[in-house]
Amino acid sequence: MKTPALAGKSSPLRFHIERHSSVPDVKQIQEQIKLSMEMRVLKTGNILPSIREIEKQTGIYRGPIHRAYLALRCSGLLSPAPGKRTAVAVTTAAPQFMNAKCQ
């Protein structure tokens, strides 16, 4: 799995989805976001690409992308951002953004 790159403030995070992998698309997206956070490519407060942007970039449907974002929000790694966007959470200690979909 390739490492996603963030080329600058205006450049979106780039995902590489292995279509013939035994790893589901949802898991590939989650792992690439987590790896980007671990490598400090994504930092607290960074805005992630929209689901639609990732769909255009990768050619995968919105459903798996949405499920990946939701799982990371439920785990406390991502949080809602202004303008219906998603950002890297300020803290991962206690998920504050859980809703009925997380349970």
Secondary structure, DSSP 8 states (H G I E B T S, - for coil): -------SSSS-------TT-SS-HHHHHHHHHHHHHHTTSS-TT-B---HHHHHHHH---HHHHHHHHHHHHHTTSEEEETTTEEEE-S-SSS-----GGG-
